[in-house]
């Protein structure tokens, strides 16, 4: 009789564990995930350090789509996003600028926000070509500048100033290859970013969408622009 009671008690414990313990673990795990996501929004953005110094965008001066010289001084006291693209790009650039348009729709009417789109094909991308390109995206902000100029200076700005790869490559579609990154710059000209779970800087934001990802990096970028505008 006692053996029967013990067997029954053991079965109850096994059934309880099978049904309820996974649910408890799931709740704890989900709670940690939710708390992690919430706390990320309150973490200050990092500076990017190189050789012990915070990385600042170097000086530049290029013509925009209205044939006006625009320099980094024109972005002084503004939060801005920078990208490298070219108008005849058959692959990632249209996706990047579709997402950049989302950013303009959100912040484009603010005087303390801007966008710098540097062409890596400056020979073809003259101011008039950039003007027509901007019109295809219904650009309304006076602070979204599509920039062109001396090729060497643009490539130096990309590869050394921002450490965003850009190169001529006749073997790829469009004849140029580049990384589809957006860089976020604060009101004092410093590159800013989020950090990973170990505290390491995630320097850039993907300008293209990823499959099967609910929250795209452009969504995170929009949140981080909001942070910098409040600083």
VEXDREN-2710 file (C-alpha; in Angstrom, 1 decimal):
% VEXDREN-2710
k/r/px/py/pz
1/UNK/0.0/0.0/0.0
2/UNK/2.8/2.3/0.9
3/UNK/4.6/1.6/-2.4
4/UNK/1.4/2.5/-4.2
5/UNK/1.3/5.9/-2.4
6/UNK/5.0/6.6/-3.2
7/UNK/4.5/5.7/-6.8
8/UNK/1.5/8.0/-7.0
9/UNK/3.4/10.9/-5.4
10/UNK/6.3/10.4/-7.8
11/UNK/3.9/10.5/-10.7
12/UNK/2.4/13.7/-9.5
13/UNK/5.8/15.3/-9.1
14/UNK/6.8/14.2/-12.6
15/UNK/3.6/15.5/-14.1
16/UNK/4.0/18.9/-12.3
17/UNK/7.5/19.2/-13.5
18/UNK/6.7/18.3/-17.1
19/UNK/3.8/20.8/-17.3
20/UNK/4.7/23.8/-15.2
21/UNK/8.5/24.1/-15.0
22/UNK/9.0/24.9/-18.8
23/UNK/6.3/27.6/-18.3
24/UNK/8.1/29.1/-15.4
25/UNK/11.5/29.0/-17.2
26/UNK/9.8/30.6/-20.2
27/UNK/8.4/33.4/-18.1
28/UNK/11.7/34.1/-16.5
29/UNK/13.5/34.1/-19.9
30/UNK/11.0/36.4/-21.5
31/UNK/11.1/38.7/-18.6
32/UNK/14.9/39.0/-19.0
33/UNK/14.5/39.7/-22.7
34/UNK/11.9/42.4/-22.2
35/UNK/14.0/44.0/-19.4
36/UNK/17.1/43.9/-21.6
37/UNK/15.2/45.6/-24.5
38/UNK/13.8/48.3/-22.2
39/UNK/17.1/49.0/-20.6
40/UNK/18.9/49.3/-24.0
41/UNK/16.8/52.4/-24.8
42/UNK/18.1/54.1/-21.6
43/UNK/21.8/53.4/-22.2
44/UNK/23.7/56.5/-23.4
45/UNK/25.3/56.2/-26.9
46/UNK/29.0/55.5/-27.0
47/UNK/31.8/57.4/-28.6
48/UNK/34.0/55.6/-31.0
49/UNK/37.6/55.7/-29.9
50/UNK/40.7/55.4/-32.2
51/UNK/44.2/55.6/-30.7
52/UNK/42.7/56.7/-27.4
53/UNK/40.7/59.6/-28.9
54/UNK/37.0/59.9/-29.7
55/UNK/36.5/59.6/-33.5
56/UNK/35.4/62.9/-35.0
57/UNK/34.4/63.4/-38.7
58/UNK/37.3/65.1/-40.5
59/UNK/36.8/68.3/-42.4
60/UNK/35.2/68.1/-45.8
61/UNK/33.7/70.4/-48.4
62/UNK/31.8/69.2/-51.5
63/UNK/29.1/70.5/-53.9
64/UNK/25.5/69.6/-53.1
65/UNK/22.6/69.0/-55.6
66/UNK/22.1/72.8/-55.8
67/UNK/25.8/73.4/-56.6
68/UNK/26.3/74.9/-53.2
69/UNK/29.5/74.1/-51.3
70/UNK/28.6/72.2/-48.1
71/UNK/31.2/71.5/-45.5
72/UNK/31.2/69.8/-42.1
73/UNK/30.7/73.3/-40.6
74/UNK/27.2/73.3/-42.2
75/UNK/26.4/70.4/-39.9
76/UNK/27.7/72.1/-36.8
77/UNK/25.2/71.9/-33.9
78/UNK/23.2/69.4/-35.9
79/UNK/22.7/65.7/-35.4
80/UNK/23.2/64.0/-38.8
81/UNK/23.3/60.7/-40.6
82/UNK/26.0/60.0/-43.3
83/UNK/26.0/57.4/-46.1
84/UNK/28.1/56.6/-49.2
85/UNK/26.1/55.7/-52.4
86/UNK/25.9/56.3/-56.1
87/UNK/22.8/57.2/-58.2
88/UNK/23.2/54.4/-60.7
89/UNK/23.6/51.7/-58.0
90/UNK/21.6/48.6/-59.1
91/UNK/21.6/46.9/-55.7
92/UNK/21.6/48.3/-52.2
93/UNK/21.5/52.0/-52.7
94/UNK/17.8/52.2/-53.5
95/UNK/17.0/50.3/-50.3
96/UNK/19.4/52.5/-48.3
97/UNK/17.7/55.7/-49.6
98/UNK/14.2/54.2/-49.0
99/UNK/15.2/53.9/-45.4
100/UNK/16.9/57.3/-45.4
101/UNK/13.6/58.7/-46.6
102/UNK/12.0/57.2/-43.6
103/UNK/14.4/59.1/-41.4
104/UNK/13.8/62.3/-43.4
105/UNK/10.0/61.9/-42.9
106/UNK/10.6/61.7/-39.2
107/UNK/13.2/64.5/-38.7
108/UNK/13.5/66.4/-41.9
109/UNK/11.6/69.5/-40.7
110/UNK/14.0/70.0/-37.8
111/UNK/16.7/72.6/-38.1
112/UNK/19.0/70.7/-35.8
113/UNK/19.0/67.5/-38.0
114/UNK/20.6/66.7/-41.4
115/UNK/21.6/64.0/-43.8
116/UNK/24.9/63.8/-45.8
117/UNK/24.8/61.4/-48.8
118/UNK/28.2/61.2/-50.5
119/UNK/28.4/59.9/-54.0
120/UNK/31.3/57.5/-54.7
121/UNK/30.8/58.0/-58.5
122/UNK/31.4/61.8/-58.6
123/UNK/32.3/61.8/-62.3
124/UNK/28.7/60.8/-63.3
125/UNK/27.0/62.1/-60.2
126/UNK/27.2/65.8/-61.0
127/UNK/25.0/68.3/-59.1
128/UNK/22.3/68.2/-61.7
129/UNK/22.2/64.4/-61.6
130/UNK/22.0/64.5/-57.8
131/UNK/19.2/67.0/-58.0
132/UNK/17.2/64.8/-60.3
133/UNK/17.9/61.8/-58.0
134/UNK/16.8/63.8/-54.9
135/UNK/13.5/64.6/-56.7
136/UNK/12.8/60.9/-57.3
137/UNK/12.7/60.5/-53.5
138/UNK/10.6/63.7/-52.9
139/UNK/13.3/65.1/-50.7
140/UNK/11.9/68.1/-48.9
141/UNK/14.5/68.9/-46.2
142/UNK/16.9/71.7/-46.8
143/UNK/19.4/69.8/-44.7
144/UNK/19.6/66.6/-46.8
145/UNK/22.6/67.2/-49.0
146/UNK/23.6/64.9/-51.8
147/UNK/27.3/65.6/-52.2
148/UNK/29.9/65.3/-55.0
149/UNK/33.4/66.4/-55.5
150/UNK/37.0/65.2/-56.1
151/UNK/37.1/61.4/-56.2
152/UNK/40.2/61.0/-54.1
153/UNK/38.8/63.2/-51.3
154/UNK/35.5/61.3/-51.2
155/UNK/37.2/57.9/-51.1
156/UNK/39.6/59.2/-48.4
157/UNK/36.6/60.4/-46.4
158/UNK/34.9/57.1/-46.7
159/UNK/37.8/54.7/-46.1
160/UNK/39.8/56.7/-43.6
161/UNK/37.4/59.4/-42.2
162/UNK/34.5/57.0/-41.6
163/UNK/36.2/53.6/-42.1
164/UNK/33.3/52.7/-44.4
165/UNK/34.7/50.7/-47.3
166/UNK/34.2/52.1/-50.8
167/UNK/36.0/51.1/-54.0
168/UNK/35.9/51.0/-57.8
169/UNK/35.4/47.5/-59.0
170/UNK/34.5/46.9/-62.7
171/UNK/33.6/43.2/-61.9
172/UNK/30.6/44.0/-59.8
173/UNK/27.2/45.3/-60.9
174/UNK/27.3/49.1/-61.2
175/UNK/31.1/49.2/-61.2
176/UNK/31.5/50.2/-57.5
177/UNK/31.4/48.3/-54.3
178/UNK/30.7/49.8/-50.9
179/UNK/29.3/48.9/-47.5
180/UNK/25.6/49.8/-46.9
181/UNK/26.2/51.5/-43.6
182/UNK/24.7/54.6/-42.0
183/UNK/26.9/56.6/-39.6
184/UNK/25.4/58.7/-36.8
185/UNK/27.1/61.9/-35.9
186/UNK/26.3/64.1/-32.9
187/UNK/26.0/67.9/-32.7
188/UNK/29.8/68.3/-32.1
189/UNK/30.9/66.1/-35.0
190/UNK/31.6/62.9/-33.1
191/UNK/30.5/59.5/-34.4
192/UNK/28.2/57.9/-31.9
193/UNK/26.8/54.4/-31.7
194/UNK/25.2/51.6/-29.6
195/UNK/27.2/48.9/-27.7
196/UNK/26.8/45.2/-27.7
197/UNK/26.2/43.0/-24.6
198/UNK/29.9/43.2/-23.8
199/UNK/30.1/46.9/-24.0
200/UNK/31.9/47.0/-27.4
201/UNK/30.8/49.7/-29.8
202/UNK/28.5/48.7/-32.7
203/UNK/29.9/51.5/-34.8
204/UNK/27.5/51.6/-37.8
205/UNK/23.8/50.9/-38.6
206/UNK/22.9/48.7/-41.6
207/UNK/21.1/50.8/-44.1
208/UNK/19.5/47.8/-45.8
209/UNK/16.8/45.6/-44.4
210/UNK/17.4/42.1/-43.0
211/UNK/15.1/39.2/-43.7
212/UNK/13.1/37.7/-40.8
213/UNK/14.0/40.6/-38.5
214/UNK/11.2/42.4/-36.8
215/UNK/13.2/45.4/-35.6
216/UNK/15.5/46.7/-38.4
217/UNK/18.6/48.6/-37.7
218/UNK/17.1/51.8/-39.2
219/UNK/14.5/51.5/-36.4
220/UNK/17.3/51.5/-33.8
221/UNK/18.9/54.4/-35.6
222/UNK/15.7/56.5/-35.4
223/UNK/15.6/55.8/-31.7
224/UNK/19.2/56.9/-31.3
225/UNK/18.7/60.1/-33.3
226/UNK/16.0/61.0/-30.8
227/UNK/18.5/60.5/-28.0
228/UNK/21.2/62.7/-29.5
229/UNK/18.7/65.4/-30.4
230/UNK/17.8/65.6/-26.6
231/UNK/21.5/65.9/-25.6
END
